[in-house]
Each structure stands twice: as structure tokens, then as C-alpha cells.
Amino acid sequence: MSLFDWDYALESLPLLAGGLKVTVQATVLGMAFALMVGLVLALARRSRFTLISWPTAFIIEFIRSTPLLVQIYFLFYVLPTLGLTMSPLATGILGLGLHYAAYCSEVYRAGIESIPRGQWEAATALNLSRLTTTLKVILPQAIPPVVPALGNYLVAMFKDTPLLSAITVLEMLQQAKILGAESFRYTEPLTLVGVAFLVMSLIAAAGIRTLETKLKPYAAT
């Protein structure tokens, strides 16, 4: 028996492709959720009202300080007892999104705080509201420089999707494990999974660099 059976590897591709589809879906939807919620958390943490900023800061630090797997387990096993039942995939997307939203919020906050104070003062002199200033003046300048950091979290989330197998999500690695258990050959499916993660990560990194280049003219100088 050869170390790597190409015929078996080809036979494994359809099942692994289905797992890859789930992996990409969880990553894309989870990151979209993280980017939106992370921005809300960043703005809430910078609020002038301590009743908003302090609880938000606690939530962010709590999420950042606890393991993603524990959070996924909590959502999957505890939420149903509270009357909120979701599919394993939806639960996984929510878990990934919330976890990375906490990290993205700190990236957003760093970008916002890098904008010179004079930008805020100029907007105030023009009688712009704080909301208008934030949305129309500050964020368009603050976000472009932090795109690389946000992109790093996209790649990290993609590599964290195998954790969803703990709540029965049939993502790519879980499909490979099932194939290995059925045939007692793990080399082929696990190798294909590793290659797929590498290729998808490189594609994501290239896309992030392209986006960074296009947004560079809008960054604050």
C-alpha cells in the first residue's frame, strides 16, 4: 500500500468540497457579523456615557479573555435552555462572529484614535453633529489603515472553523475525519484539507492586499 493513494484522494474530493463550502460560509458570514458588531462595540466603548462605555469594555475584555471553544459550547448548550434554539451552523457563525467582533472592535478603536484631534475640532467648528462627524469624517479615514489587521482576523477565523466540529458542524476537517474513520486512511483527506486551508488563506491574503491598495488614498495622512 502506497503512502498516498491518489485514487482515494480523488474519491474524497466531493465530500471535502461540501465541507469546504460550509467552512467558507461560516467564515464569510461570521466575519461580516464581526465587522459590523465590532464597529458598534468600538463606538460604544468610546461613548462619553460611562453607563455605555464601561459595560461595553467589560464585554469586550470578557470575550477576548475566554476561549472560543468555551463560547461556542455555551451558545450551543445554554441558549436552548433559555428558549433560543438555532442550528449548529448558525450557532457556530454566531460564536465566531461574537468572538472576533471583540478583537475587531479594538482594531477599529485604534484606527479611530489615530485620527488627529484637529479633525474633530474642525467638524465641531462646522457645526457637524458627533454622529455625522464619526460617520462622514472620522471612519472613512480610520478604517483604511486597519484593513490589514482586520484581514488577519479573517484568515484566523477561517483557520478556527474546525472548532465548529465540536457542535456537530460538518465543516471540512470534520468531513476528513469521517472519511478517515470509514477507510482507516487519514493521510489523503487530511493532506487535502491542509492544502485547501493554505490555498484559501493565500487567496484571502491577496484579496486583503488588493483592498488595502485601493483604500490607501482614503487613509488619513
C-alpha positions as CSV (number, residue, x, y, z in Angstrom):
1,M,0.0,0.0,0.0
2,S,1.4,3.4,-1.1
3,L,1.8,6.2,1.4
4,F,-0.6,8.4,-0.7
5,D,-3.4,6.9,-2.8
6,W,-4.3,9.4,-5.5
7,D,-7.4,7.5,-6.5
8,Y,-8.7,7.6,-3.0
9,A,-7.8,11.3,-2.8
10,L,-9.9,12.0,-5.9
11,E,-12.8,10.0,-4.5
12,S,-12.6,12.1,-1.3
13,L,-12.9,15.4,-3.1
14,P,-16.7,15.7,-3.4
15,L,-17.3,15.2,0.3
16,L,-14.4,17.5,1.2
17,A,-15.8,20.1,-1.2
18,G,-19.1,20.0,0.7
19,G,-17.2,20.6,3.9
20,L,-15.2,23.4,2.3
21,K,-18.5,25.1,1.3
22,V,-19.6,25.0,5.0
23,T,-16.2,26.3,6.1
24,V,-16.3,29.3,3.7
25,Q,-19.9,30.0,4.6
26,A,-19.1,30.1,8.3
27,T,-16.1,32.3,7.7
28,V,-17.8,34.8,5.4
29,L,-20.9,35.2,7.5
30,G,-19.0,35.2,10.8
31,M,-16.6,37.8,9.6
32,A,-19.4,40.0,8.2
33,F,-21.1,39.8,11.6
34,A,-17.8,40.5,13.4
35,L,-17.1,43.6,11.3
36,M,-20.5,45.1,11.9
37,V,-20.8,44.3,15.6
38,G,-17.1,45.1,16.2
39,L,-17.7,48.7,14.9
40,V,-20.7,49.1,17.1
41,L,-18.7,47.9,20.1
42,A,-15.8,50.2,19.3
43,L,-18.1,53.3,19.1
44,A,-19.9,52.2,22.3
45,R,-16.6,51.8,24.1
46,R,-15.7,55.4,23.2
47,S,-19.0,56.8,24.3
48,R,-18.9,59.7,26.6
49,F,-21.5,58.0,28.8
50,T,-20.0,55.6,31.3
51,L,-23.1,53.6,31.5
52,I,-22.4,52.6,27.9
53,S,-18.6,52.6,27.7
54,W,-17.9,50.6,30.9
55,P,-20.2,47.7,30.3
56,T,-19.0,47.6,26.7
57,A,-15.4,47.5,27.8
58,F,-16.2,44.6,30.2
59,I,-18.0,42.6,27.5
60,I,-15.1,43.1,25.1
61,E,-12.4,42.1,27.6
62,F,-14.5,39.1,28.8
63,I,-14.9,37.7,25.3
64,R,-11.2,38.3,24.5
65,S,-10.1,36.6,27.7
66,T,-12.2,33.4,27.3
67,P,-11.5,30.6,24.8
68,L,-13.5,30.5,21.6
69,L,-14.4,26.8,22.1
70,V,-15.9,27.6,25.5
71,Q,-18.0,30.3,24.0
72,I,-19.2,28.0,21.2
73,Y,-20.2,25.4,23.8
74,F,-22.0,28.0,25.8
75,L,-24.1,29.2,22.9
76,F,-24.8,25.7,21.7
77,Y,-25.8,24.1,25.0
78,V,-27.0,27.0,27.1
79,L,-29.1,29.2,24.7
80,P,-31.6,26.4,24.1
81,T,-32.3,26.3,27.8
82,L,-33.2,30.0,27.5
83,G,-35.6,29.3,24.7
84,L,-33.3,30.3,21.8
85,T,-32.7,27.3,19.5
86,M,-30.5,27.6,16.4
87,S,-28.9,25.1,14.0
88,P,-25.4,24.1,14.7
89,L,-24.1,26.1,11.8
90,A,-26.0,29.2,12.9
91,T,-24.7,28.8,16.4
92,G,-21.1,28.4,15.1
93,I,-21.4,31.5,12.9
94,L,-22.7,33.5,15.9
95,G,-19.9,32.2,18.1
96,L,-17.2,33.1,15.6
97,G,-18.8,36.4,14.9
98,L,-19.1,37.5,18.6
99,H,-15.6,36.3,19.4
100,Y,-13.9,38.1,16.6
101,A,-16.1,41.2,17.0
102,A,-14.3,41.8,20.3
103,Y,-11.0,41.8,18.5
104,C,-12.2,43.8,15.6
105,S,-13.6,46.4,17.9
106,E,-10.1,47.1,19.3
107,V,-8.7,47.4,15.8
108,Y,-11.4,49.9,14.9
109,R,-10.8,51.8,18.2
110,A,-7.1,52.1,17.4
111,G,-7.9,53.4,13.9
112,I,-10.3,56.0,15.3
113,E,-7.9,57.2,17.9
114,S,-5.2,57.6,15.4
115,I,-7.1,60.4,13.7
116,P,-5.7,63.8,14.8
117,R,-7.8,65.7,17.3
118,G,-8.0,68.6,14.9
119,Q,-10.3,66.6,12.7
120,W,-12.9,66.5,15.5
121,E,-12.4,70.2,16.3
122,A,-12.8,71.2,12.6
123,A,-16.0,69.2,12.4
124,T,-17.3,70.9,15.5
125,A,-16.4,74.3,14.1
126,L,-18.5,73.4,11.0
127,N,-21.4,72.6,13.4
128,L,-21.5,68.9,12.5
129,S,-23.1,66.5,15.0
130,R,-20.9,63.9,16.7
131,L,-22.7,61.2,14.7
132,T,-22.2,62.9,11.4
133,T,-18.6,63.6,12.2
134,T,-18.0,60.0,13.1
135,L,-19.7,58.5,10.1
136,K,-18.7,61.1,7.4
137,V,-15.3,62.4,8.6
138,I,-13.6,60.0,11.0
139,L,-14.5,56.5,9.9
140,P,-13.6,57.0,6.2
141,Q,-10.1,58.0,7.3
142,A,-9.8,55.5,10.2
143,I,-10.8,52.3,8.5
144,P,-8.4,52.0,5.5
145,P,-5.2,51.9,7.7
146,V,-6.6,49.0,9.8
147,V,-7.7,46.8,6.9
148,P,-4.6,44.6,7.1
149,A,-5.3,43.9,10.8
150,L,-8.9,43.1,10.1
151,G,-7.8,40.9,7.2
152,N,-5.6,39.0,9.6
153,Y,-8.6,38.2,11.7
154,L,-10.4,36.9,8.6
155,V,-7.6,34.4,8.0
156,A,-7.6,33.5,11.7
157,M,-11.3,32.9,11.7
158,F,-11.0,30.7,8.6
159,K,-8.4,28.5,10.5
160,D,-10.7,28.4,13.6
161,T,-13.7,26.9,11.8
162,P,-12.6,23.3,12.7
163,L,-13.7,24.1,16.2
164,L,-17.3,24.1,14.9
165,S,-17.0,20.3,14.6
166,A,-17.4,20.2,18.4
167,I,-21.0,21.2,17.9
168,T,-21.6,18.7,15.0
169,V,-21.0,21.2,12.2
170,L,-19.8,19.1,9.2
171,E,-17.1,21.5,8.1
172,M,-14.0,20.5,6.0
173,L,-11.9,19.0,8.8
174,Q,-14.8,17.0,10.2
175,Q,-15.5,15.6,6.8
176,A,-11.9,14.5,6.5
177,K,-12.1,12.8,9.9
178,I,-15.3,11.0,8.9
179,L,-13.6,9.7,5.7
180,G,-10.5,8.6,7.7
181,A,-12.7,6.7,10.2
182,E,-14.5,4.9,7.4
183,S,-11.5,3.9,5.4
184,F,-8.7,4.0,8.0
185,R,-6.8,6.2,5.7
186,Y,-6.2,9.7,7.1
187,T,-3.3,10.8,5.0
188,E,-5.2,11.7,1.9
189,P,-8.2,13.6,3.4
190,L,-6.1,15.4,5.9
191,T,-3.5,16.4,3.3
192,L,-6.2,17.7,1.0
193,V,-7.7,19.7,3.9
194,G,-4.3,21.2,4.7
195,V,-3.8,22.2,1.1
196,A,-7.3,23.7,0.9
197,F,-6.6,25.8,4.0
198,L,-3.3,27.0,2.6
199,V,-4.8,27.9,-0.8
200,M,-7.8,29.7,0.7
201,S,-5.7,31.6,3.2
202,L,-3.4,32.8,0.4
203,I,-6.3,33.9,-1.7
204,A,-7.8,35.8,1.2
205,A,-4.4,37.5,1.9
206,A,-4.1,38.5,-1.7
207,G,-7.6,40.0,-1.6
208,I,-6.8,41.9,1.5
209,R,-3.7,43.4,0.0
210,T,-5.7,44.4,-3.1
211,L,-8.3,46.1,-0.9
212,E,-5.6,47.8,1.1
213,T,-4.1,49.3,-2.0
214,K,-7.4,50.6,-3.3
215,L,-8.3,52.2,0.1
216,K,-4.9,53.7,0.7
217,P,-5.8,57.1,-0.9
218,Y,-8.6,57.5,1.6
219,A,-6.4,56.9,4.7
220,A,-5.6,59.8,7.0
221,T,-2.2,61.3,6.4
